[in-house]
Amino acid sequence: MRPPLQIQENPYLQFSLGYTTYVDEEPFHHSLLTHFRERLGLEVLAEVNGWIAHAALQAER
């Protein structure tokens, strides 16, 4: 299932993302995240992934 479709079909997820009303349409095109990954490059993505992994390890402690 594509992430935008999950958002479209789940009113609880829409609410947690800040939507004020239920929206029955895709919030963004499914290829949008691919464009972000391409623009950021591998080094930046590796750094962000490191931050996420570090935060996850800290949360487990």
KAQUITA-V113144 format. One record per residue. N is the residue number from 1. NEAR is the number of other ideal C-beta (glycine too) atoms within 10 Angstrom. Layout:
BEGIN
<<N/NEAR> <N/NEAR>>
END
This chain:
BEGIN
<<1/6> <2/12> <3/14> <4/17> <5/12> <6/10> <7/19> <8/17> <9/12> <10/13> <11/14> <12/7> <13/14> <14/18> <15/12> <16/10> <17/10> <18/6> <19/13> <20/7> <21/7> <22/10> <23/12> <24/8> <25/7> <26/14> <27/15> <28/10> <29/11> <30/11> <31/9> <32/12> <33/13> <34/10> <35/10> <36/9> <37/12> <38/8> <39/8> <40/13> <41/9> <42/8> <43/8> <44/11> <45/12> <46/10> <47/11> <48/11> <49/10> <50/10> <51/9> <52/10> <53/10> <54/10> <55/10> <56/9> <57/9> <58/8> <59/7> <60/6> <61/4>>
END
